[in-house]
């Protein structure tokens, strides 16, 4: 609700398989990834998404209730760009989302140029 009030459009998946399929079909600007999804974990979904060039520039923010020592490192290693522990601070969330989207805008043009060159060998 907090993000909708800031003008963001949200999509919601109920499990890891749906999250993976939705991400591939919708290509969102940013992903809030719950790590404790049924069927396929959020970490596994993140790893699979990061294996494709399409998702190399899309920020993924991990969301989890588990904040054990070493978890942040595992989460970042899996491919997440940021980490938020539950309960989420609704005052902090829009700022984190905005920051990740700004970073994406700075990085994405060079990635997209490289991808277009790779996809079109005639250039």
Secondary structure, 3 states (H helix, E strand, C coil): CHHHHCCCCCCCCCCHHHHHHHHHHHCCCEEEEECCCCCCCHHHHHHHHHCCHHHCCCEEEEEECCCCCCHHHHHHHHCCCEEEECCCCHHHHHHHHHHHHHHHHHHHHHHHHHHHHHHCCCC
